[in-house]
Each structure stands twice: as structure tokens, then as C-alpha cells.
């Protein structure tokens, strides 16, 4: 990792530490750079302002989630679905603090909506019980509710796993949300 990347990462880490404690409106560049042990000028070499840093991190997370989804075939088998969910849960675990912060009380509603829309596009939800005979609008609402529930379940697990392992969480998501849709 080069010096510029390490410096940028120090700023990002300091941002998430502060964002976990207070709303973005209350985070100053001075406070962030002091926490990172850097100067204000260094901050401006990497970001235009605090909001640009947040937007950059949100985009990074959404792009990483989209890349996980792109690896799943359009007509996935159960194995494909489980592999996809395993990749997504691993991504959530690697980004635990930012995900908790973004989806928590001080989080960004826009990020939550984008994440939900991204999850609704997953091939997991493509199949549907023909007995339900839903309109396209009803199906979209159901997918939104299901995606929001899965996001909530994973977020709650990240905050407090309650001694539920990642494989057991995967099983819960599959049995309650994916299998029900297939």
C-alpha cells in the first residue's frame, strides 16, 4: 500500500470513528484531521469536503456489493444463491463499522434506499410463487419489504451477533427470505 493510499485510509478510518459518535453535520475537518494525525491541507488533497468523503465511501460499498451480485448467474441454483449470500455477508463483515453507521440512526437514508434497490435487483428474488398471482407493482412492494427485512437482519447481526455464526445467519436468510420467494 503506498503512502497516499495509507493517508487516505487514515482519514476514512477517522471519519468512521467520528460518524459512529455524531451526525455528519457535527463533524469538522479540523476534528477529523486531528484524529487522523494529519493536516487540513492533506484532507483537501483527498476530498473536497466531509460530504464528498461520505459519498465516496457509500459508492465504494455499493460498488463492492454490486460486484458480488454480478458474479451470480441470471438463473441461479441454490448453490449459486448461497455463494452470493456468503460473498455479501463477508463483505458486510469486512465493512462492519461503516455499514452499521450508514444503516443506523445517524445513517444516510439515500444509502439505505440505494442498498435496498440494489438488493431488489439480485437474481435471488427473480423467481416467485405462481400461486401468489401478483401484479408487477405488488411484486415490487414485496421485494422491497423482503430486501428491507434482510438488510435489517444483517445489520442487527453486525451490531450484536447474539452468538449466531455467519453460516447460521446465511441459513436464516435463505430459509426465511430466499426460499420463500423461489
Residue pairs with C-beta under 8 A, 6 or more apart in sequence:
1 9
4 46
7 38
7 42
7 46
8 46
10 36
10 37
10 38
11 32
11 33
11 36
11 38
11 42
11 43
11 46
11 47
11 53
12 53
12 57
13 36
14 32
14 33
14 35
14 36
15 27
15 32
15 50
15 53
15 54
15 57
16 57
16 97
16 98
16 101
17 35
18 27
18 31
18 32
18 35
19 27
19 54
19 101
19 106
20 97
20 100
20 101
22 106
23 106
24 50
24 51
24 54
24 106
27 50
29 40
29 43
29 49
29 50
30 40
32 43
32 50
33 39
33 40
33 42
33 43
36 43
46 53
47 53
47 56
54 108
57 98
58 102
58 108
58 110
58 111
58 114
61 95
61 98
61 99
61 102
61 111
62 111
62 114
62 115
62 118
64 91
64 95
65 88
65 91
65 115
65 118
66 118
68 84
68 87
68 88
68 91
69 84
69 88
69 118
69 121
69 122
69 123
71 83
71 84
71 87
72 80
72 81
72 83
72 84
72 122
72 123
72 124
73 80
73 123
74 123
74 126
75 123
75 126
76 84
76 123
76 124
80 123
81 123
81 124
81 174
81 178
82 170
82 174
84 122
84 123
84 124
85 124
85 170
85 173
85 174
85 178
86 166
86 170
89 154
89 166
89 169
89 170
90 166
92 99
92 154
92 158
93 158
93 166
96 158
99 155
99 158
100 155
100 158
100 159
101 107
102 108
102 111
102 112
103 111
103 112
103 115
103 151
103 155
104 155
112 151
115 151
116 144
116 147
116 148
116 151
119 147
119 150
119 151
120 140
120 143
120 144
120 147
124 178
124 181
125 143
125 146
125 147
125 178
125 181
127 181
127 182
128 134
128 139
128 181
129 181
134 142
146 177
146 180
146 181
149 176
149 177
150 173
150 177
153 169
153 172
153 173
154 169
154 173
157 164
157 169
161 169
164 172
